[in-house]
Amino acid sequence: MGIIAWILIGLLAGFIAKALMPGKDPGGVIITMLIGIAGGLLGGWLGKVIFGVDSIDGFFDLSTWIAAIIGSIILLVLYRVITGNRRHA
C-alpha cells in the first residue's frame, strides 16, 4: 500500500477509535489523526509479531482495518493515561 492509503486508513481508524472511546481528550483533531496514523502502523506491526500474519494485506481487507483500529485504541488509551491528569491554567 502507498503512503496515501496509510494516511487515509490512519485518519479513519483514529476517528473510529475516538468514536469507540468517547470522552474528553486533552488533544484535538490533529492529535487524533496522528494517533490514528501511528495506531495503524502499530496494529500492523503487532499483528505480524504476535500472530505471525501479514495483517496489512490491502486497503479493503478487513484485517487491515481491524489492526489499525486496535492499534489506534491502544495509543488513545496511552495518550489519555499520560496526558489525562494535566490541567490547563
N, C-alpha and C positions, 0 to 999 in steps of 0.2 A: 504494500500500500504506500501511497505517496504521502508527503508531509501535509498536504491539504486535507486528505482523508483523516489523518491522525488528529489534526486540529478540530475538524468537524465532529468526529466521534468524541473527542475530549470535551468539547463545548456541550454537546448534548448529554454526555454522561455526567458532567458536573451539574447540569440542570436537573437531570433525573435524580441524582444523589441528593440534591438540595430538596427536591420535592418529597423524597422518601424520608428525609430527616428534617422536618420543619423546625423552625426556631430562629431565634435572633443570632446571627453570626456577626462577629466583630468586623469582618471584611465585607466588601461589596460585590458587585457583579464581576469585576475584573479578577478578584481573588477566587471567586467560584469557578470562573473559566480556567484559570491557571491550575486550580486543584483538579478540575476535570481532565485537563490535558495530561498532567502528571499522573493522575489516577489511572488513566487509560494505559499509560506505559507501565505503571506498577502492576496493574492487573494482568497484563500480558506477560510480564516477567514472572510473577508469582505462579501463573498457570503453567508456565514452562518449567519452573524449578520444582514446584510441589507435585504436580501431576504428570510431568514429563510429556505434555502435549503442546502442540503449537496452537495456542488459543487464539492467535491473531491470524486467521486464515483469509478473511476478506471483509470488505465493508459491510456486506449484508449478511454475514454469518452471525448466528445467534451467540456463539461462544465469544466472539469479539466484543459484542455489546455487554454481555454478562461480565466478562473480565474487566472491561472499562468501568462499568458501574460499581462493581465491588471494590476495585482499586480507588475509585473516587470517594466512596463511602468511608473507606479506611483512612484516607487522607483528610477528609472532612472531620471525622471524629478526632484525629490527632490535632488538627488545626483548632478545633473547639477546646480541646484539653489544654493546649499550650497557650492560647490567647483568651480563653473564656473568663479568666479571673481579672483581666486588666480593665481598669475603668478610665474613661476619658475625662480629663479635667474641664 
